[in-house]
Amino acid sequence: MAKKTWINISGTWTEVKNVWQNVGGVWKEKVLPKGNISGVWKEFMQYLVQIYKEGTEFTPLVEGINVSTNKEVERNAGYIRLYCVNSDASGTGINGGGQLALVTDQPLDLTNFSTVIIDWGTTLTAGKSHLIVSSVKNGDFNTFEAKRTRDGSFNRVVESLDVSGLTGEFYIRFHIQSTYRTGYMSYLYELRVE
């Protein structure tokens, strides 16, 4: 969740846990709280930035680094699949191997946010999946301000990355690294900032 919002209720400051709004008879959760300041309704803060969710890009994702002899970016109704092959002549991945990333086209201001959430998974073992927050758009897997790495195969899982210590604008990358010539792929189901 984003950094705290407080509201004064009968002289007592209370932390806002969630904000609901009735829109056309339907209650919507996690809307932007608003307050009337000198006769003008203003939004207090944003709780969530949805970047991608099961086939819908809310924030444009573009291809970032591509160091591979063979790569695929597959956008489907329920996921995005990245695939790349190690381009290292030795075939060992000792020099980083093949790399491919999808990255937010524009940086996001993370000042009022604390967490990046990713829903991802893969069945292949010859590589690594990275969630990267970086001031550099097209950096490699070692260029980051914050990073979460999964080595090899892992079932679909929702995980978080702490960005509460970051202020300013950063790119968010879904990044894979193939460490052998057999190739590596990973699936992205959801990416958001809270």
Summary of the structure (lengths in Angstrom):
residues: 194
radius of gyration: 19.5
end to end distance: 4.6
largest distance: 69.5
contacts: 608
relative contact order: 0.22
helix: 0%
strand: 56%
